[in-house]
Amino acid sequence: MSANPNSPNRAFPLERTRNIGIAAHIDAGKTTLTERILFYTGMIHKIGEVHEGTTVTDWMEQERERGITITSAATTCSWMQRPEEGIYKAYEGIKMRVNIIDTPGHVDFTAEVERSLRVLDGAVAVFCGVAGVQPQSETVWRQATKYGVPRIAFVNKMDRTGADFEAAVQSMRTKLGANAWPILIPLGREDYLKGQLDIINQKAVIYLDNDVMGSTYEVHEIPAEMKGMAEKAYADLIAQMCDLDEEVGMLFLEEKPISKEALKAAIRRQTIANKFVPVVGGSAFKNKGVQYLVDAVIDYLPGPLDIEPAKGLNPDNVSETILAVADDNANFCSLAFKLWSDPFVGKLVFFRVYSGKLSKGDTVYNPRTNKRERISRLIQIQADKREDIDTCYSGDIAAIVGIKNITTGDTLCDEDHTILLEPPSFPDPVISMAVEPKTKVDQEKMGIALQRLAEEDPTFRVFTNEETGQTIIAGMGELHLEIIRDRMLREFKVEANSGKPQIAYKETILTPADGEGKLVKQSGGRGQYGHVICKVTPNERGKGITIENKVVGGTIPKEFIPAVNKGFNEAVLNGVVAGYPVIDVHVDIIDGSYHDVDSNEMAFKMAAIFALKDALKKAKPILLEPIMKVENITPDEYQGDIMGDLNRRRARIMGIETKGNLSMINAEVPLAEMFGYATAIRSLSKGRSSYSMEPSHFEEVPAQVKAAILDQKS
C-alpha cells in the first residue's frame, strides 16, 4: 500500500469517508431517520414525511403510495462536527462525507438489505423504542453479522406511548447477543422527550421547544435527578471497555485516569472489531437526537481504511487469495451489487469501488463473462436524482450507465490484474403464480419486462411450466409479486392477468436407498447404452444436493461422470411425490457399466435420471412446505381471537410477551395458511393488530394437507 492512498483529485480523503446502511424491521423509522440526516447535513431544505409520500429515498410511486421502502436507495451527504457538539475531537471542524443506503424493512425485499450490507463498511440498526427487537430486526442483524459489518444501534420512537429505552437495550443483549451499551440516553420519554444525555461527556443535550425542526439545542449540566443514572451508565461503559480493550484495560490496572479521548478511541476500536455496539436513543420523527447520532457514525463506524481489505480469488487459480486494498493508486476492483432500470437513463449498475479508481472512457473487465466493457458514463446517485461525475475513487459507491452482460454480484476489475470477489447470497423464492399477457401485443413486451425485472432482483425468478406452457413468476411473498405486476404495468406498459399465488413446496427423503437406471436402445447401426447405480442418503437441512463419485475400476469411464452429474441435477428439479424440486439429498455414484461403441453422454445422462428417480421412490420421499416466523402485536382484548385464528391456520405458538397493554404473539405458521391474513386480523381487531412475517424453515406437510395438494396437482 502506498504511503498516501488518496488521489490528489478526490474531494474527501478515504479516512473522512463513511459508507453506511440504515437497516431495521419494517416501520422502525429507517426512511424517516435518513430524511432527517439529509436535512441536518444540508442536502435537503425541507423535511419530507413517509406518510405524505414526500421523502427523498422513497421515490418510487409504489413506495409513496404504500408508505414502505421497496428498493434500497443510495444518497450522499457531508457533515462537519462543531466544537461544542463533536463527540470525538479528532474530526472536529473537518468536513466528512457520508454515503447512505436506506434499505427496506419488509421481508419480501430482504435481498435489498443483503446486497447493501455486502458492500457497506458500517450500519445503523434502528429499533422501535416500544417493540424493541422484532423478527426482521433479527434477520437484518444476522445479515450484518454474516458480512462482518460494524453497527451502531439507534433506539427510535422514544416519543411514542410505551417507549422503554432500557427494555430495548436489554432485548438487544438477550435476543441478538449484542454487547450493546448506551452512549446517548434519551432525556425523558413519550411526550416529555427533551433530548439526550451524553454519557461520555456527562452533559445534557436539550432541544428547544420553539424549534420544531430540531435544528437548535443547548448543552447543559445533567439534571440532578438523572445524575446518578448517567454516572452509572458511564461506569458501565468504562467497565465494558476495560474488559474489551487492551489500552483502556492497562490504564485501569495501572490506576491511571482514563480520559474521554482514550475512552472514545477504545469504543471506536471495539465497534470496528464487532465486539461492541454503541446505543443512541432519540426520535427521528420528533427531530430529537439525530445530529448526535451522525456524530457517532463519524466517530465510531469505520471508513474504508479501517476495515480489512476485500478478499477475492484469482480466477485462474481459485486456491489463491488476492486482497483489494483501499487505495486510489492500486489496481481497479469493484463489486456490482445492484442493477436498476431507470426510466430516464436506462440500465444502471450500482457498484462499490474497493481499490483503484474508475474514470469515463476507461475499460473494465468482468472475470465471470471474460468480457471487457468501456465506461461511457458514470453517475453519483442522490436517491432518484442523477449527477454525472468524471471519476469515482476507492471507497465510493456510484453507478455505471449502459453496461451489458452483467448480473448482481459480478466483479468489475482491471483486465491485467483480475480478481473475483464473493457475491452476496440470496434466499430462494417461496411463492409463485402464473401470469399471462392480456393481448397479443403484450406478449412480447411481457417477456422483455420480466427479463429486465429478473435481472434487477435476484430473488425474483421467471420460468415456463413445461406441462402447461404457462409463464410462472416466483418471489419472496405476495407483496413482492404484487409490486412486480404493478411495475410491469407502470414502467413497461404491460397488462397481464395473474393466477392465484402458489406455494413453493419442496421434496426430500427420510432414509437411504439404492437406485439403478439403464438405457439400452438398439435400432440398427449405433445404439444407446448407459447404466448407472447410485445411492441416496438424506442431507442435513440447508446442505442442498451434493454428489460424490465412488466408482472404482472404471465401470463408468471418467469422461461420462459429468453427464451423470448433469442427469442427477436435472432429475432433482421434479421430485417423485408431486413433481416439486428435491432438496437436501446426497447422491453417491456407486457403479454402472458401459459399451465400447454404444455408450455416450446422452445415454449416461438419461440412465442417471432413471437411477435417481428409482432411488428416490424407495427412500421414503416426503413433501415439505415453507414455514414462516410470524409476530403479531395486538391489544390485550383481542389476544384470544388472534390466537384462535392462528390455531386455525395450523400455527405453533412459540411464545407470548406482554408490554403494557400489548401482547406480542410469536408463532410458526405454514405459508400456505397465511394468505389473506392481513384482512383477517384487521377485522378481528378493528384494525388495531399488526403483524410481520419472515421465512423460517421447511417442514413435512401433514397427511391430510398432502392429499389435498396431490388432488390439486392431478
matplotlib code that plots the C-alpha trace (Angstrom):
import matplotlib.pyplot as plt

x = [0.0, 1.4, 2.2, -0.8, -3.8, -5.7, -5.7, -4.9, -8.2, -10.7, -12.9, -13.0, -10.0, -10.6, -10.2, -13.0, -15.5, -18.2, -20.3, -23.3, -26.6, -29.8, -31.4, -34.2, -37.6, -40.4, -41.8, -39.0, -38.3, -35.4, -36.6, -37.7, -34.2, -32.5, -34.6, -33.6, -29.9, -30.2, -31.9, -29.4, -26.5, -27.9, -28.6, -32.3, -34.0, -37.5, -38.2, -40.3, -42.6, -43.2, -47.0, -47.2, -45.1, -42.6, -39.3, -36.2, -35.3, -38.8, -39.0, -40.9, -44.6, -45.3, -43.3, -45.0, -48.5, -47.8, -45.6, -42.9, -39.4, -39.2, -35.8, -32.6, -31.8, -28.3, -27.6, -24.6, -24.1, -21.4, -21.2, -19.0, -18.7, -18.6, -16.5, -19.5, -21.1, -18.2, -18.0, -14.6, -12.3, -10.2, -12.8, -13.7, -14.2, -13.5, -16.0, -16.8, -18.6, -21.3, -22.7, -26.0, -28.1, -31.7, -32.9, -36.3, -37.7, -40.3, -39.2, -40.3, -37.4, -34.7, -32.4, -32.1, -30.7, -28.5, -26.7, -26.5, -24.8, -22.4, -20.8, -21.1, -18.5, -20.9, -24.6, -27.1, -29.5, -32.8, -35.1, -38.5, -38.5, -41.8, -41.3, -37.6, -36.1, -38.6, -38.4, -37.0, -34.5, -33.1, -32.8, -31.1, -28.7, -27.8, -27.2, -24.8, -23.0, -22.6, -20.7, -18.9, -20.5, -19.9, -23.1, -24.5, -28.0, -30.5, -33.5, -36.1, -39.6, -38.8, -41.7, -44.3, -46.5, -45.0, -41.4, -38.8, -35.1, -33.7, -36.0, -35.0, -31.3, -31.9, -33.7, -30.7, -28.5, -30.8, -32.3, -29.4, -26.5, -25.2, -22.8, -24.9, -24.3, -25.7, -23.6, -26.5, -29.6, -32.9, -33.7, -37.4, -39.8, -43.2, -44.5, -41.7, -38.8, -36.5, -33.2, -30.3, -27.8, -24.3, -22.8, -19.2, -19.1, -21.6, -23.8, -27.5, -28.4, -31.8, -33.7, -35.5, -39.3, -39.7, -37.8, -40.0, -37.4, -34.9, -32.1, -31.2, -30.3, -28.4, -25.8, -26.4, -25.3, -27.2, -30.3, -29.7, -32.4, -30.6, -27.1, -26.9, -28.2, -25.8, -22.8, -23.8, -24.0, -20.5, -19.1, -20.7, -19.1, -15.7, -16.1, -17.0, -14.0, -11.7, -12.8, -12.6, -9.9, -6.3, -5.2, -8.0, -7.6, -3.9, -4.8, -7.2, -4.8, -2.1, -4.7, -4.1, -7.0, -9.0, -9.5, -12.6, -10.4, -9.0, -12.5, -13.8, -10.8, -11.4, -15.2, -14.2, -11.7, -14.1, -17.1, -15.0, -13.9, -17.6, -17.2, -19.2, -22.4, -22.9, -26.5, -28.1, -31.7, -34.0, -36.9, -36.4, -40.0, -39.9, -36.4, -34.6, -31.2, -30.3, -27.3, -25.5, -26.2, -24.5, -21.6, -21.5, -21.4, -18.4, -16.7, -17.3, -18.1, -15.2, -14.0, -12.7, -9.2, -10.3, -11.7, -9.9, -9.1, -11.7, -10.7, -11.1, -9.9, -7.6, -10.0, -7.1, -6.2, -9.1, -7.0, -5.1, -6.5, -6.0, -6.6, -8.2, -6.6, -8.4, -6.0, -6.7, -3.3, -3.9, -5.4, -9.1, -11.5, -15.2, -18.4, -21.6, -24.2, -27.4, -29.0, -31.8, -33.8, -34.0, -36.8, -34.5, -31.0, -31.6, -29.9, -27.9, -25.3, -24.6, -21.1, -18.8, -15.1, -12.8, -9.5, -8.2, -10.3, -12.5, -13.0, -15.2, -13.6, -11.8, -12.3, -13.4, -13.1, -15.7, -14.0, -17.3, -18.0, -14.4, -15.6, -14.4, -16.7, -16.0, -17.4, -19.1, -21.0, -20.6, -23.1, -23.4, -26.7, -28.9, -31.9, -33.9, -31.6, -28.5, -25.3, -22.7, -19.2, -15.9, -14.1, -15.0, -12.4, -11.7, -14.4, -17.0, -20.5, -21.6, -23.4, -22.4, -24.9, -25.4, -23.1, -24.2, -23.8, -23.7, -25.6, -25.8, -22.6, -20.2, -16.7, -15.5, -11.7, -8.5, -8.0, -4.3, -5.0, -8.1, -9.8, -13.1, -14.9, -17.5, -21.0, -23.9, -26.0, -29.8, -32.7, -34.8, -38.3, -41.2, -44.2, -45.1, -48.0, -48.9, -49.1, -50.3, -50.5, -53.9, -53.4, -51.0, -49.3, -48.5, -46.9, -43.5, -43.5, -44.1, -41.1, -38.8, -40.3, -39.9, -36.4, -35.4, -37.1, -35.4, -32.0, -32.6, -33.9, -32.0, -34.9, -37.4, -37.4, -39.2, -39.7, -42.1, -44.0, -43.2, -46.5, -48.9, -46.7, -47.6, -45.2, -44.5, -43.1, -41.7, -40.7, -40.4, -44.1, -47.5, -46.4, -43.2, -45.2, -47.8, -45.1, -43.6, -47.1, -47.5, -44.1, -44.8, -47.9, -46.4, -42.9, -43.3, -47.0, -47.7, -51.2, -51.2, -53.7, -52.4, -53.4, -53.7, -50.3, -48.8, -46.6, -43.0, -43.2, -40.1, -39.4, -36.8, -36.2, -36.1, -34.0, -31.0, -31.8, -30.2, -31.4, -30.5, -31.1, -30.3, -30.8, -30.5, -31.6, -30.8, -32.3, -29.8, -26.4, -25.1, -27.3, -27.6, -26.2, -25.9, -26.0, -25.8, -26.2, -26.5, -27.2, -29.1, -29.0, -30.7, -28.5, -28.7, -31.2, -29.8, -27.0, -28.8, -27.9, -24.4, -22.9, -19.8, -18.2, -17.4, -17.0, -13.9, -12.3, -13.7, -17.1, -18.2, -15.5, -14.4, -15.5, -19.1, -19.2, -20.1, -23.0, -24.1, -23.9, -25.9, -28.6, -28.8, -29.1, -31.9, -33.7, -34.0, -35.9, -39.0, -39.5, -41.4, -44.1, -45.7, -43.2, -41.7, -37.9, -35.9, -33.7, -31.1, -30.1, -26.6, -26.0, -23.2, -22.4, -21.6, -21.4, -22.6, -21.4, -20.7, -20.5, -17.4, -19.5, -23.0, -22.2, -22.3, -23.0, -26.7, -27.2, -25.5, -27.4, -30.7, -29.5, -28.6, -32.1, -33.7, -31.4, -32.1, -35.8, -35.7, -33.7, -35.9, -39.1, -37.5, -36.1, -39.4, -39.9, -41.8, -43.3, -42.0, -43.7, -42.2, -42.9, -42.9, -41.9, -44.9, -45.1, -48.4, -48.7, -52.2, -54.0, -54.7, -58.5, -58.0, -55.4, -57.9, -59.4, -55.9, -54.7, -57.8, -57.3, -53.6, -54.5, -57.0, -54.0, -52.0, -49.8, -47.3, -47.3, -43.7, -44.3, -46.3, -44.8, -46.7, -45.6, -48.1, -51.5, -50.0, -49.4, -46.7, -47.5, -44.7, -45.7, -44.5, -47.2, -47.2, -47.0, -50.0, -52.2, -51.1, -53.0, -55.5, -54.1, -53.8, -57.5, -58.5, -56.6, -57.9, -61.5, -60.7, -59.0, -60.9, -57.6, -55.5, -53.4, -50.3, -48.0, -44.7, -43.6, -40.3, -39.2, -38.0, -37.6, -39.2, -41.3, -43.1, -46.6, -49.3, -51.0, -54.4, -52.9, -50.6, -53.6, -55.3, -52.1, -51.8, -55.5, -54.9, -51.9, -53.8]
y = [0.0, 3.4, 6.0, 8.1, 6.0, 9.2, 10.6, 14.3, 15.0, 13.4, 15.7, 13.7, 11.6, 7.9, 8.5, 11.1, 8.8, 6.7, 4.1, 3.2, 1.5, 2.2, -1.2, -2.4, -4.1, -2.7, 0.6, 1.2, 4.6, 4.0, 6.3, 9.0, 8.9, 9.1, 12.1, 13.9, 13.1, 14.6, 17.7, 18.3, 17.8, 20.4, 18.1, 19.0, 22.1, 20.7, 17.5, 15.0, 12.5, 8.9, 9.2, 12.1, 10.3, 13.2, 11.6, 11.6, 7.9, 6.6, 7.9, 5.1, 5.6, 2.2, 3.3, 6.6, 5.0, 2.3, 4.2, 1.5, 1.2, -1.3, -0.7, 0.4, 4.0, 5.4, 9.0, 11.1, 14.0, 15.8, 16.6, 18.8, 18.4, 21.7, 22.0, 22.2, 19.0, 16.8, 13.6, 12.6, 15.6, 14.0, 15.1, 18.5, 21.2, 18.8, 18.0, 14.3, 12.5, 10.1, 7.7, 6.3, 3.4, 3.3, -0.3, -1.9, -3.5, -5.7, -9.4, -9.6, -7.3, -8.8, -9.2, -5.4, -5.5, -8.4, -6.8, -3.4, -4.9, -6.8, -3.5, -1.3, -0.6, 0.1, 0.2, 2.0, -0.6, 1.1, -0.3, 0.8, 2.2, 0.4, -3.0, -3.4, -6.3, -7.5, -10.5, -8.6, -6.9, -10.3, -11.1, -7.8, -8.3, -11.8, -10.4, -7.7, -10.4, -12.6, -9.8, -8.6, -5.1, -2.9, -1.4, 1.5, 0.9, 3.7, 3.3, 5.3, 6.4, 7.4, 9.9, 7.0, 5.8, 2.8, 3.6, 2.0, 2.6, 0.2, -2.7, -2.1, -2.3, -5.4, -7.1, -6.4, -8.2, -11.2, -11.7, -10.7, -11.5, -7.9, -6.3, -3.1, -0.2, 3.3, 6.3, 8.7, 8.1, 9.7, 12.5, 11.8, 9.7, 9.9, 13.5, 14.5, 13.6, 16.7, 15.5, 13.2, 12.5, 12.5, 9.7, 10.2, 14.0, 13.8, 16.6, 17.0, 18.0, 19.8, 20.6, 24.0, 23.8, 26.7, 25.0, 22.1, 21.3, 20.2, 22.3, 24.1, 22.7, 23.6, 21.7, 21.8, 20.1, 16.8, 17.5, 16.4, 13.7, 12.0, 12.4, 9.0, 7.2, 9.0, 8.2, 4.6, 4.4, 6.0, 3.5, 0.6, 1.9, 2.1, -1.4, -2.8, -1.1, -2.4, -5.9, -5.5, -3.0, -3.7, 0.0, 1.1, -2.1, -1.3, 2.3, 0.8, -1.7, 0.9, 3.1, 5.9, 8.2, 7.2, 10.3, 10.9, 10.7, 7.3, 6.0, 7.2, 5.7, 2.4, 2.4, 3.1, 0.2, -2.3, -1.2, -1.7, -5.1, -6.1, -6.6, -3.6, -1.8, 1.8, 2.6, 6.0, 6.9, 9.6, 10.2, 10.9, 11.9, 14.4, 15.7, 14.9, 13.2, 12.8, 15.2, 13.4, 10.1, 11.4, 12.4, 8.9, 7.5, 9.6, 8.8, 5.0, 3.5, 2.6, 4.3, 2.2, 2.3, 1.0, -2.4, -5.4, -5.2, -7.0, -10.6, -12.1, -15.2, -15.4, -16.5, -18.5, -20.2, -20.3, -21.5, -18.2, -15.3, -11.7, -8.6, -5.4, -2.7, 0.6, 2.8, 5.1, 4.2, 0.4, -1.7, -1.1, -3.6, -3.2, -5.2, -4.7, -5.1, -3.9, -3.4, -1.0, 0.1, 3.8, 5.4, 8.4, 7.0, 3.2, 0.4, 1.4, -0.8, 0.3, -0.7, -0.2, 0.6, -1.4, -0.3, 2.0, 4.5, 4.5, 7.3, 7.8, 6.2, 3.5, -0.2, -2.7, -6.5, -9.0, -12.3, -14.2, -13.5, -12.8, -9.7, -6.1, -3.1, 0.6, 3.0, 5.8, 7.5, 7.5, 9.0, 9.7, 8.8, 11.1, 8.7, 9.5, 12.3, 11.6, 13.7, 13.0, 12.5, 12.0, 9.7, 7.6, 6.6, 3.8, 3.6, 5.3, 4.0, 5.1, 3.8, 3.0, 3.6, 1.3, -1.6, -5.0, -8.7, -8.1, -9.6, -8.8, -9.9, -9.6, -8.2, -5.4, -5.1, -4.3, -6.9, -7.2, -7.8, -10.0, -10.8, -12.5, -11.0, -13.0, -12.1, -11.6, -14.7, -14.6, -16.8, -18.9, -17.8, -19.2, -18.2, -18.3, -17.5, -17.9, -14.7, -14.3, -11.2, -9.8, -9.2, -10.4, -7.0, -7.5, -11.0, -9.7, -6.7, -9.1, -11.2, -8.2, -6.7, -9.9, -10.4, -6.9, -7.3, -10.6, -9.1, -6.4, -8.7, -11.9, -13.2, -12.9, -15.8, -16.4, -19.8, -21.7, -24.7, -27.4, -29.3, -26.4, -23.9, -21.2, -18.4, -18.7, -15.9, -16.6, -14.3, -13.8, -13.1, -11.8, -8.1, -8.9, -10.3, -7.6, -4.9, -6.8, -6.8, -3.1, -2.3, -4.3, -2.1, 1.3, 1.0, -1.4, -0.7, -4.5, -5.6, -9.1, -11.5, -13.5, -16.7, -17.5, -17.5, -21.0, -22.2, -23.3, -26.8, -29.0, -32.7, -34.7, -38.2, -39.8, -42.9, -44.1, -46.2, -47.6, -47.0, -48.3, -46.8, -48.3, -47.0, -49.7, -48.8, -50.8, -49.7, -50.8, -49.2, -47.4, -47.7, -46.1, -47.7, -46.2, -47.9, -46.2, -47.4, -44.8, -44.5, -41.6, -40.5, -37.6, -34.5, -32.1, -29.2, -26.4, -28.5, -28.8, -31.5, -33.0, -35.6, -37.8, -40.2, -43.5, -45.6, -47.8, -49.8, -47.6, -49.3, -45.8, -44.1, -40.7, -38.8, -39.8, -38.7, -35.1, -36.4, -38.5, -35.4, -33.4, -36.2, -36.1, -32.3, -32.5, -35.3, -33.3, -30.5, -32.7, -35.0, -38.3, -37.2, -34.3, -33.1, -30.4, -29.7, -32.1, -30.6, -31.8, -35.1, -36.6, -38.9, -41.4, -42.8, -46.4, -48.5, -49.0, -50.4, -49.1, -50.3, -49.5, -48.4, -47.5, -45.5, -41.7, -38.7, -38.6, -42.2, -41.8, -38.6, -40.5, -43.5, -41.2, -39.7, -43.1, -44.3, -41.3, -41.4, -45.1, -44.4, -41.5, -43.7, -46.2, -43.6, -42.7, -39.4, -36.6, -33.3, -30.2, -26.8, -23.4, -22.4, -18.7, -17.0, -14.7, -12.0, -10.5, -7.3, -6.8, -5.1, -7.5, -7.6, -9.2, -11.7, -14.6, -14.0, -13.6, -16.9, -18.7, -17.6, -18.6, -22.1, -22.5, -21.8, -24.7, -22.4, -23.4, -20.8, -20.2, -17.6, -14.6, -11.4, -8.6, -5.0, -2.6, -3.4, -5.0, -8.7, -9.9, -13.4, -15.3, -18.3, -20.5, -20.9, -22.7, -20.1, -21.8, -20.8, -17.1, -15.9, -13.2, -12.9, -9.1, -8.8, -11.4, -9.7, -6.3, -7.4, -9.4, -6.4, -3.5, -2.6, -2.4, -5.5, -5.6, -8.5, -9.3, -12.5, -14.0, -17.4, -19.8, -23.3, -26.2, -28.9, -32.1, -31.5, -33.3, -36.2, -34.6, -31.4, -33.6, -35.4, -32.1, -30.9, -34.2, -33.8, -30.3, -31.4, -34.2]
z = [0.0, -0.9, 1.8, 0.8, -0.5, -1.6, -5.1, -5.1, -7.0, -4.7, -2.7, 0.5, 1.6, 2.5, 6.2, 6.0, 4.1, 5.7, 3.8, 6.0, 5.7, 7.6, 8.3, 10.6, 11.0, 8.9, 10.3, 12.8, 11.2, 8.7, 6.0, 8.5, 10.0, 6.6, 5.8, 9.0, 8.3, 4.9, 6.3, 9.1, 6.7, 4.4, 1.5, 1.5, 2.8, 3.7, 5.7, 3.8, 5.6, 4.8, 5.4, 3.0, 0.3, 0.2, 1.4, -0.8, -0.6, -1.1, -4.6, -6.5, -6.9, -5.3, -2.2, -1.8, -2.2, 0.4, 2.8, 2.7, 1.3, -1.6, -3.1, -1.4, -2.2, -2.2, -1.3, -0.2, 2.2, 4.1, 7.8, 9.9, 13.7, 15.6, 18.7, 21.1, 19.8, 18.5, 20.4, 19.2, 18.8, 16.1, 13.5, 15.0, 12.3, 9.4, 6.7, 6.3, 3.5, 4.5, 1.8, 3.0, 1.7, 3.1, 3.0, 3.1, 6.3, 4.7, 4.5, 0.8, -0.1, 2.1, -1.0, -1.0, 2.6, 1.8, -1.2, 0.5, 3.6, 1.4, 0.2, 3.2, 5.9, 8.7, 9.6, 11.8, 13.1, 14.0, 16.7, 17.8, 21.4, 22.1, 20.4, 20.9, 18.8, 16.3, 13.9, 10.9, 13.3, 14.0, 10.3, 9.5, 12.4, 11.2, 7.7, 9.1, 11.2, 8.2, 6.3, 9.5, 9.4, 12.5, 13.9, 15.9, 17.4, 17.3, 19.6, 17.7, 18.5, 22.1, 21.8, 21.5, 24.3, 25.9, 24.8, 27.1, 26.3, 28.9, 27.8, 24.1, 25.0, 27.1, 24.3, 22.0, 24.5, 25.1, 21.6, 19.4, 21.8, 21.1, 23.5, 23.4, 25.8, 25.7, 24.8, 24.4, 26.6, 25.8, 28.2, 29.1, 27.1, 25.3, 25.5, 27.8, 25.5, 25.7, 24.2, 25.2, 28.0, 26.6, 28.8, 27.7, 28.2, 31.1, 29.6, 28.8, 25.2, 25.3, 22.2, 22.2, 22.3, 20.0, 17.2, 15.8, 13.2, 15.9, 14.4, 17.7, 21.0, 24.1, 26.1, 29.9, 33.0, 33.7, 35.9, 39.5, 39.4, 36.5, 37.7, 39.4, 36.3, 34.0, 36.3, 36.5, 32.7, 32.4, 35.0, 33.0, 29.8, 31.4, 32.8, 29.4, 27.7, 30.5, 29.6, 25.9, 25.1, 26.0, 26.1, 28.5, 30.5, 31.1, 32.2, 34.7, 36.0, 36.4, 38.2, 35.7, 34.7, 31.6, 29.5, 27.4, 24.3, 25.3, 26.0, 22.7, 20.8, 22.6, 21.7, 18.1, 18.1, 19.6, 17.4, 14.3, 15.7, 16.1, 19.8, 21.0, 19.9, 20.9, 21.5, 20.9, 21.8, 20.3, 18.0, 14.3, 13.7, 16.5, 15.3, 18.6, 18.7, 15.1, 15.0, 17.8, 16.0, 12.9, 15.1, 16.5, 12.9, 12.1, 15.4, 15.8, 12.4, 10.1, 7.0, 4.1, 5.6, 9.0, 7.7, 6.4, 2.6, 0.5, -0.2, -3.7, -5.6, -8.6, -11.5, -13.0, -9.7, -7.3, -4.4, -4.5, -2.4, -3.6, -1.5, -2.8, -0.7, -0.2, -2.2, -5.2, -6.7, -6.6, -9.4, -10.0, -8.3, -7.6, -7.0, -8.9, -6.2, -7.8, -11.2, -11.9, -15.0, -14.8, -17.0, -17.9, -18.4, -19.0, -17.3, -14.2, -12.5, -8.9, -7.7, -4.8, -5.6, -3.3, -4.8, -7.5, -9.4, -12.5, -15.0, -18.0, -21.1, -19.0, -19.8, -17.1, -17.2, -16.0, -15.0, -15.0, -18.7, -19.7, -21.4, -21.5, -21.2, -22.0, -19.4, -21.3, -18.3, -14.5, -12.1, -8.4, -7.0, -4.9, -4.5, -7.7, -8.9, -11.1, -11.1, -13.7, -12.5, -14.3, -11.8, -8.8, -6.3, -3.8, -1.2, -3.4, -4.3, -7.8, -10.9, -14.5, -17.3, -20.2, -19.3, -20.7, -19.8, -16.1, -13.1, -9.4, -7.7, -10.7, -10.1, -12.3, -12.3, -14.2, -17.0, -16.3, -12.5, -12.4, -9.1, -8.2, -5.2, -3.3, -4.5, -2.0, -1.3, -1.7, -0.4, -2.8, -3.6, -1.5, -3.6, -7.3, -9.6, -13.3, -15.4, -19.0, -21.2, -21.8, -25.6, -28.3, -28.3, -24.6, -25.3, -26.5, -24.1, -21.1, -22.0, -22.1, -18.9, -16.9, -18.1, -17.1, -13.6, -13.1, -13.9, -11.2, -8.5, -7.6, -5.6, -8.5, -10.9, -14.2, -15.8, -18.1, -16.8, -19.3, -18.6, -19.0, -21.0, -18.5, -17.6, -13.8, -11.7, -8.3, -5.4, -1.7, -0.9, -2.0, -1.8, -3.8, -6.7, -6.4, -6.8, -9.8, -11.5, -10.7, -12.1, -15.3, -15.9, -14.9, -16.2, -19.2, -20.0, -19.9, -18.9, -17.5, -15.9, -12.9, -11.2, -7.5, -5.7, -5.4, -2.6, -3.5, -2.0, -1.9, -1.6, 0.3, 1.6, 5.0, 4.5, 2.4, -0.7, -3.8, -7.4, -10.8, -14.2, -17.6, -21.1, -23.8, -27.3, -30.5, -33.7, -36.3, -36.5, -33.5, -30.4, -26.9, -23.8, -20.3, -16.9, -13.5, -10.0, -7.2, -3.5, -2.0, 1.7, 3.5, 3.7, 6.7, 6.2, 4.1, 2.5, -0.8, -3.4, -3.1, -5.4, -4.9, -7.4, -5.7, -8.9, -8.8, -11.6, -14.4, -14.7, -15.7, -17.7, -16.3, -19.3, -18.7, -15.0, -15.8, -17.9, -14.9, -12.6, -15.2, -15.1, -11.3, -11.3, -13.9, -12.0, -8.8, -10.5, -10.4, -7.4, -7.3, -4.8, -6.6, -9.1, -6.8, -6.6, -4.4, -1.7, 0.9, -0.7, -1.0, -4.0, -4.4, -7.8, -6.9, -10.0, -13.6, -16.9, -20.4, -24.0, -26.1, -29.1, -27.9, -24.7, -25.0, -22.8, -23.5, -22.7, -19.3, -18.5, -19.1, -17.1, -14.2, -14.3, -14.2, -11.4, -9.2, -9.7, -8.8, -5.6, -4.5, -4.8, -2.3, 0.1, 1.8, -0.1, 1.7, 0.7, 2.5, 2.9, 3.9, 7.5, 8.4, 11.6, 12.5, 15.1, 15.9, 18.0, 19.3, 22.2, 25.0, 24.5, 21.0, 22.1, 22.3, 18.9, 17.3, 19.0, 17.8, 14.2, 14.3, 15.7, 12.8, 10.5, 11.8, 13.8, 16.5, 19.2, 20.3, 23.0, 24.2, 25.6, 27.3, 27.1, 28.8, 27.3, 24.1, 23.5, 21.2, 19.9, 18.3, 16.1, 13.3, 10.6, 7.2, 4.4, 2.7, 5.6, 5.6, 2.5, 3.4, 7.0, 6.9, 6.1, 8.8, 11.7, 10.6, 11.0, 14.2, 15.9, 14.4, 12.6, 15.8, 15.3, 13.1, 12.1, 10.4, 8.8, 7.6, 6.2, 8.9, 7.6, 5.7, 7.4, 6.3, 5.1, 7.2, 5.6, 5.0, 3.5, 1.3, 0.0, -0.9, -2.7, -4.7, -5.7, -6.9, -8.9, -10.6]

ax = plt.figure().add_subplot(projection="3d")
ax.plot(x, y, z, "-o")
ax.set_aspect("equal")
plt.show()
